[in-house]
Amino acid sequence: MNFGWGMLAHIYPGGKLMLDQTSVGENRWIFTYFSMKLSVRALILKTVNVHTESTANDFQKLGPMSYQDAIRMMLATPLPDR
């Protein structure tokens, strides 16, 4: 796949994307696992191999809130340890 006729970026064939999801009720779904393995050439100059994995668990349903309260809650959440 090319972006900007291949000058901005080119994603090489053979990459893999994997997504697992689970139902959280009321016809809503959320991801539990996401994996991406791609080889990308950026700005015609450099090829980068991208490999990322994310998992999610311990979901909590929250009541209605304003977007300002949601942003405050996200900013107050500590980052996970690496």
N, C-alpha and C positions, 0 to 999 in steps of 0.2 A: 504494500500500500504506500502510495506517495502522498506527501503533503507539499504543496507549493511546487509541483512538477518534479518532486524529488530533491529540490534544492534545500528546502527547510528540513525535511526528514524523510526517511524511507524505512519502513518496517519490513524486514526480510521474511520470507515464507518459513514456516516450520515453528513459529512461536506457539505457545500454549497458554490458554486461560482456563482456569477451573474455578467454579463458584458452587458452593453448597449453601443451601438456605433452609430455613425451618419456618413453619407457620407460628405466628404469635397470636393467632386468633383474629376474629372479625375480618377475615379475608385479607390479612396483612402478613407479609413475609419479610424476614430479615436474614442477612447473610451470616453464616457461621464459619465459613472458610473461604478465602480468596487467594489464589495463586496466579502469578503472571511470570512467564519466562519469554522474553523477547530479545531479538537482536535488532538494534536501531542505528542507522547512520544519521547523524545530525549535522546540519549545515554543510553538507558535502565533505566535511573534514574528518570526523571521528565516528567510529563504530563503537557502540556501547552495548554490552550485554546486561539486560535488566532482569533481575530475579527478585521478586518480592512475595512475601506470604503474610497474610493477616488472618487472625482468628478472633471470634467474638463469642462470649457466653455470659451467663448470669444477667439476663435481660430483666429490666424492670419497666413496668408500664407506668407512665406518668399521666397525671390529669392535665386538663387544659391549662395553658399558660401563654403569656404574651411572648413574642419573639425576643423581647428585651430580657425577660426572665430566663428564657432558654439559653441565650448567649451568656448571661451571668453564670448559669449553672455549668455550661461547658468550660468557661474560663476558670472556674473554681475547681474543676476536676483535675487531680494530679495526673501527670504523665506516667505511663507504665515504666517499670524498671527494665533495663536491658541487660 
